[in-house]
């Protein structure tokens, strides 16, 4: 047994020496090669992009994009008169095609779909752009359905839409500018963040697994607003009005600006729920719950306006139960170990 252990130890030492030597040789070769190339990392690229452009042949009302790793930027512009898409196809250094893009236009629907080769290929590219650019006239309303696996999605300008669906796995969604949508807006990502500026929509659904969700504008919805994330924070920094607002996160914090409507529901397991600055919540029915987080709310009116049920097991609480069926507003707060603090204000703060 002792001899076997000594033999194994010797073999391990030999392997470590061999691997260490190979690492040293590899590092030396890499350093010499990069120094010879003037530390131009683009010499390591094994993929090249060839760009193509497609302009609508007839008036389209719906645009569907489906890409794998490409970032997608949508430009809404007054100077644009036709829908135009600029997209890349990737090739190896020896000219073999890695990705192919198929464009079809039928029944007022423009579809741009990317397909890859059947076998995996490690693509490495520095300084090469694989951005998909979409140019859309600002004066027309469109239905957008955009999907990318690992890419990011950006909006630029003022968008007028019928419906909007954006989906990415690990990328971020950044919708700057302003959006007016007659129908439903649905945004989802797995590990990326979602940023949404000013919007007016019929209904809104936002979902992220581990990313943060931020609404940073004065916005409104005629229908329901639903926001869900697992470990990310939810921040509504300015104002949002909607009949029903529902916010759910597991371990993230929830930050609330000036919100108004009929009902609001916010829940988190370990995160805090907190009103920002001098912002105020103006709802008829309010329901908040957290396990170990704190709840700090700024509420319109006085405590006499509310039927209050506020409970925490071990935390502090400045709201006493004030249940009454005759009150115009209902406030329910439940914490396990968190603190509860309610601050009442006579009216919404003007911004």
C-alpha positions as CSV (number, residue, x, y, z in Angstrom):
1,X,0.0,0.0,0.0
2,X,2.9,2.3,0.9
3,X,4.6,1.6,-2.4
4,X,1.4,2.3,-4.3
5,X,1.0,5.7,-2.6
6,X,4.6,6.7,-3.3
7,X,4.2,5.7,-7.0
8,X,1.0,7.7,-7.3
9,X,2.7,10.7,-5.7
10,X,5.6,10.5,-8.2
11,X,3.2,10.3,-11.1
12,X,1.3,13.4,-9.8
13,X,4.5,15.3,-9.5
14,X,5.6,14.3,-13.0
15,X,2.2,15.4,-14.4
16,X,2.4,18.7,-12.6
17,X,5.8,19.4,-14.0
18,X,4.7,18.4,-17.5
19,X,1.5,20.6,-17.4
20,X,3.5,23.5,-15.9
21,X,6.1,23.2,-18.6
22,X,3.4,23.2,-21.3
23,X,1.7,26.2,-19.8
24,X,5.0,28.1,-19.7
25,X,5.8,27.2,-23.3
26,X,2.3,28.1,-24.4
27,X,2.5,31.5,-22.6
28,X,5.9,32.2,-24.2
29,X,4.6,31.3,-27.7
30,X,1.6,33.5,-27.2
31,X,3.7,36.4,-25.9
32,X,6.1,36.2,-28.8
33,X,3.3,35.9,-31.4
34,X,1.4,38.9,-30.0
35,X,4.6,41.0,-29.7
36,X,5.4,40.2,-33.4
37,X,1.8,41.3,-34.3
38,X,2.2,44.5,-32.4
39,X,-0.3,43.3,-29.8
40,X,-3.0,43.5,-32.4
41,X,-5.5,41.0,-31.0
42,X,-7.6,41.1,-34.2
43,X,-5.0,38.7,-35.7
44,X,-6.6,36.0,-33.5
45,X,-10.0,36.5,-35.2
46,X,-11.3,33.3,-36.8
47,X,-14.5,34.8,-38.1
48,X,-15.4,37.6,-40.5
49,X,-18.7,39.3,-41.1
50,X,-20.3,40.3,-44.4
51,X,-23.1,42.8,-44.2
52,X,-26.3,42.8,-46.2
53,X,-29.2,45.2,-46.4
54,X,-32.9,44.7,-47.0
55,X,-35.5,47.4,-47.7
56,X,-39.2,46.6,-47.6
57,X,-40.7,46.0,-51.0
58,X,-44.2,46.8,-49.9
59,X,-45.6,48.4,-46.8
60,X,-45.1,46.1,-43.8
61,X,-46.9,46.4,-40.5
62,X,-45.2,43.6,-38.6
63,X,-41.5,42.9,-38.1
64,X,-40.1,39.6,-36.7
65,X,-36.4,39.2,-35.9
66,X,-34.8,36.0,-34.7
67,X,-31.0,36.0,-34.1
68,X,-28.6,33.9,-32.0
69,X,-25.7,36.0,-30.6
70,X,-26.1,39.3,-32.4
71,X,-27.0,42.6,-30.7
72,X,-30.0,44.3,-32.2
73,X,-30.5,48.1,-32.3
74,X,-33.8,49.5,-33.5
75,X,-33.7,53.1,-34.8
76,X,-37.0,55.0,-34.9
77,X,-36.5,58.1,-37.1
78,X,-38.5,60.9,-38.8
79,X,-36.1,60.9,-41.7
80,X,-36.6,57.2,-42.4
81,X,-39.3,56.5,-45.0
82,X,-39.0,52.7,-45.4
83,X,-38.3,49.8,-43.1
84,X,-34.7,48.8,-43.6
85,X,-32.6,46.0,-42.0
86,X,-28.8,45.8,-42.0
87,X,-27.6,42.4,-40.9
88,X,-24.3,40.4,-41.0
89,X,-23.6,36.8,-42.0
90,X,-20.5,35.2,-40.5
91,X,-17.8,33.2,-42.3
92,X,-14.6,31.4,-41.4
93,X,-11.2,32.7,-42.5
94,X,-11.2,30.2,-45.3
95,X,-14.7,31.3,-46.5
96,X,-17.0,28.7,-45.0
97,X,-20.3,30.2,-44.1
98,X,-21.2,29.9,-40.4
99,X,-24.5,31.7,-40.2
100,X,-27.1,32.4,-42.8
101,X,-29.9,34.9,-42.7
102,X,-33.2,34.4,-44.4
103,X,-35.4,37.4,-45.2
104,X,-39.1,37.0,-46.3
105,X,-41.8,39.5,-46.8
106,X,-45.4,38.3,-47.1
107,X,-48.8,39.6,-46.1
108,X,-47.3,42.8,-44.6
109,X,-45.0,40.8,-42.4
110,X,-41.2,41.1,-42.6
111,X,-39.3,38.1,-41.1
112,X,-35.5,38.1,-40.7
113,X,-34.3,34.8,-39.3
114,X,-30.7,33.6,-38.6
115,X,-29.7,29.9,-38.9
116,X,-26.3,28.4,-37.9
117,X,-24.3,25.4,-39.2
118,X,-25.1,22.1,-37.7
119,X,-21.8,21.6,-35.9
120,X,-20.5,23.8,-33.2
121,X,-17.8,26.4,-34.1
122,X,-16.0,28.6,-31.6
123,X,-16.2,32.1,-33.0
124,X,-13.6,34.6,-31.9
125,X,-13.8,38.2,-33.1
126,X,-12.3,41.4,-31.7
127,X,-13.0,44.7,-33.3
128,X,-15.6,43.2,-35.7
129,X,-19.2,44.3,-35.5
130,X,-22.0,41.8,-35.6
131,X,-24.7,44.4,-34.8
132,X,-28.1,44.2,-36.5
133,X,-29.5,47.6,-37.3
134,X,-33.2,48.1,-37.9
135,X,-34.5,51.5,-39.3
136,X,-38.2,52.2,-38.8
137,X,-40.2,55.3,-39.8
138,X,-41.3,57.1,-36.7
139,X,-44.7,58.1,-38.2
140,X,-46.2,54.5,-38.6
141,X,-47.3,52.0,-36.1
142,X,-45.7,48.5,-36.2
143,X,-45.9,45.2,-34.4
144,X,-42.4,44.1,-33.3
145,X,-41.3,40.6,-32.3
146,X,-37.6,40.5,-31.6
147,X,-35.6,37.5,-30.2
148,X,-31.9,37.0,-29.7
149,X,-30.2,34.4,-27.5
150,X,-27.2,36.1,-26.0
151,X,-27.4,39.5,-27.7
152,X,-28.6,42.9,-26.4
153,X,-31.5,44.9,-27.7
154,X,-31.6,48.7,-27.9
155,X,-34.3,51.2,-28.9
156,X,-33.4,54.7,-30.1
157,X,-36.0,57.4,-30.8
158,X,-39.7,57.7,-30.4
159,X,-41.6,54.4,-31.2
160,X,-45.2,54.0,-32.1
161,X,-46.3,50.4,-31.9
162,X,-49.3,48.1,-32.0
163,X,-47.6,45.3,-30.0
164,X,-44.1,44.7,-28.7
165,X,-42.4,41.4,-27.7
166,X,-38.7,41.3,-26.9
167,X,-36.8,38.3,-25.7
168,X,-33.2,37.5,-24.9
169,X,-31.5,34.9,-22.8
170,X,-28.3,36.6,-21.4
171,X,-28.5,40.0,-23.1
172,X,-29.8,43.3,-21.8
173,X,-32.9,45.2,-23.0
174,X,-32.4,49.0,-23.1
175,X,-35.4,50.9,-24.4
176,X,-34.5,54.6,-24.4
177,X,-36.6,57.4,-25.8
178,X,-40.3,57.0,-25.7
179,X,-42.8,54.3,-26.6
180,X,-46.5,54.5,-27.4
181,X,-48.0,51.0,-27.7
182,X,-51.7,50.4,-28.5
183,X,-51.4,46.7,-27.4
184,X,-49.3,44.6,-25.1
185,X,-45.6,45.1,-24.3
186,X,-43.8,41.9,-23.2
187,X,-40.1,42.0,-22.3
188,X,-38.1,39.1,-20.9
189,X,-34.5,38.1,-20.2
190,X,-32.8,35.4,-18.2
191,X,-29.7,37.0,-16.8
192,X,-29.6,40.4,-18.3
193,X,-31.0,43.7,-17.1
194,X,-34.1,45.5,-18.4
195,X,-34.3,49.3,-18.7
196,X,-37.4,51.0,-19.9
197,X,-37.9,54.7,-20.2
198,X,-41.2,56.6,-20.8
199,X,-44.1,54.6,-22.2
200,X,-47.8,54.6,-22.7
201,X,-49.3,51.1,-23.3
202,X,-52.4,49.0,-23.0
203,X,-50.6,46.4,-20.8
204,X,-47.1,45.6,-19.7
205,X,-45.4,42.4,-18.7
206,X,-41.7,42.3,-17.7
207,X,-39.7,39.2,-16.6
208,X,-36.1,38.7,-15.7
209,X,-34.5,35.8,-13.8
210,X,-31.4,37.3,-12.3
211,X,-31.3,40.7,-13.8
212,X,-32.5,44.1,-12.5
213,X,-35.6,45.8,-13.9
214,X,-35.7,49.6,-14.0
215,X,-38.5,51.9,-15.2
216,X,-37.1,55.5,-15.5
217,X,-39.8,57.7,-16.9
218,X,-43.3,59.1,-16.4
219,X,-45.4,56.3,-17.8
220,X,-48.9,54.8,-17.8
221,X,-50.8,51.7,-18.8
222,X,-54.5,51.3,-19.4
223,X,-54.5,47.7,-18.3
224,X,-52.4,45.5,-15.9
225,X,-48.7,45.9,-15.2
226,X,-46.8,42.8,-14.1
227,X,-43.1,42.8,-13.2
228,X,-41.3,39.6,-12.1
229,X,-37.6,38.8,-11.3
230,X,-35.9,36.2,-9.1
231,X,-32.8,37.8,-7.7
232,X,-32.8,41.2,-9.3
233,X,-34.0,44.5,-8.0
234,X,-37.2,46.3,-9.3
235,X,-36.9,50.1,-9.4
236,X,-39.7,52.4,-10.6
237,X,-37.8,55.7,-10.3
238,X,-40.4,58.3,-11.4
239,X,-44.1,57.8,-12.0
240,X,-46.4,55.0,-13.2
241,X,-50.2,54.9,-13.3
242,X,-52.1,51.7,-14.1
243,X,-55.3,50.1,-12.8
244,X,-53.4,47.1,-11.4
245,X,-49.6,46.9,-10.6
246,X,-48.1,43.6,-9.5
247,X,-44.4,43.3,-8.6
248,X,-42.7,40.1,-7.5
249,X,-39.0,39.3,-6.7
250,X,-37.4,36.6,-4.5
251,X,-34.2,38.1,-3.1
252,X,-34.2,41.6,-4.8
253,X,-35.3,44.9,-3.4
254,X,-38.3,46.9,-4.7
255,X,-38.1,50.7,-5.0
256,X,-41.3,52.6,-5.7
257,X,-41.7,56.1,-7.1
258,X,-45.0,58.0,-7.6
259,X,-47.4,55.2,-8.4
260,X,-51.2,55.4,-8.7
261,X,-54.1,53.2,-9.7
262,X,-56.7,50.9,-8.2
263,X,-54.6,48.1,-6.7
264,X,-50.9,47.4,-6.1
265,X,-49.3,44.2,-4.9
266,X,-45.6,43.8,-4.2
267,X,-43.8,40.8,-2.6
268,X,-40.2,39.7,-1.9
269,X,-38.6,37.1,0.2
270,X,-35.4,38.7,1.5
271,X,-35.5,42.1,-0.1
272,X,-36.9,45.4,1.1
273,X,-39.9,47.3,-0.3
274,X,-39.3,51.0,-0.1
275,X,-40.8,54.3,-1.3
276,X,-38.2,56.6,-2.9
277,X,-37.6,60.0,-1.6
278,X,-40.8,62.0,-1.3
279,X,-42.8,59.7,-3.7
280,X,-46.3,58.6,-2.8
281,X,-48.5,55.6,-3.4
282,X,-52.1,56.4,-4.4
283,X,-54.2,53.2,-4.6
284,X,-57.5,51.9,-3.2
285,X,-56.1,48.5,-2.4
286,X,-52.5,47.9,-1.3
287,X,-50.9,44.5,-0.4
288,X,-47.2,44.1,0.5
289,X,-45.4,41.0,1.8
290,X,-41.8,40.1,2.6
291,X,-40.1,37.5,4.8
292,X,-36.9,39.1,6.2
293,X,-37.0,42.5,4.4
294,X,-38.3,45.8,5.6
295,X,-41.4,47.7,4.2
296,X,-41.3,51.5,4.2
297,X,-44.2,53.2,2.4
298,X,-45.3,56.7,1.7
299,X,-49.1,56.7,1.4
300,X,-51.5,59.3,0.2
301,X,-54.1,60.6,2.7
302,X,-54.3,59.8,6.4
303,X,-54.4,56.6,8.3
304,X,-58.1,57.2,8.9
305,X,-58.7,56.7,5.1
306,X,-57.4,53.1,5.4
307,X,-58.5,49.8,6.7
308,X,-55.1,48.6,8.0
309,X,-53.8,45.1,8.7
310,X,-50.0,45.3,9.3
311,X,-48.1,42.5,11.0
312,X,-44.5,41.5,11.6
313,X,-43.2,38.8,13.9
314,X,-40.0,40.3,15.3
315,X,-39.6,43.6,13.6
316,X,-40.8,47.1,14.6
317,X,-44.1,48.4,13.4
318,X,-45.5,51.9,13.5
319,X,-48.9,50.9,12.0
320,X,-51.5,49.5,14.4
321,X,-54.3,47.3,13.0
322,X,-57.2,49.4,12.0
323,X,-59.6,47.0,10.2
324,X,-62.8,48.5,9.1
325,X,-65.1,47.7,6.2
326,X,-66.3,51.3,5.9
327,X,-62.9,52.7,4.8
328,X,-62.3,53.8,1.2
329,X,-58.8,52.2,1.1
330,X,-57.4,48.9,2.2
331,X,-53.7,48.4,3.3
332,X,-52.3,45.0,4.1
333,X,-48.7,44.4,5.1
334,X,-47.1,41.2,6.3
335,X,-43.5,40.6,7.3
336,X,-41.8,37.8,9.1
337,X,-38.8,39.5,10.7
338,X,-38.7,42.8,8.9
339,X,-39.7,46.3,10.0
340,X,-42.9,48.1,8.9
341,X,-43.1,51.9,8.6
342,X,-45.9,53.8,7.0
343,X,-45.8,57.6,6.4
344,X,-49.0,59.3,5.4
345,X,-49.1,62.4,3.2
346,X,-52.1,64.6,2.4
347,X,-51.6,64.5,-1.4
348,X,-49.3,63.4,-4.2
349,X,-46.1,65.3,-4.4
350,X,-45.9,67.3,-7.6
351,X,-42.9,66.5,-9.8
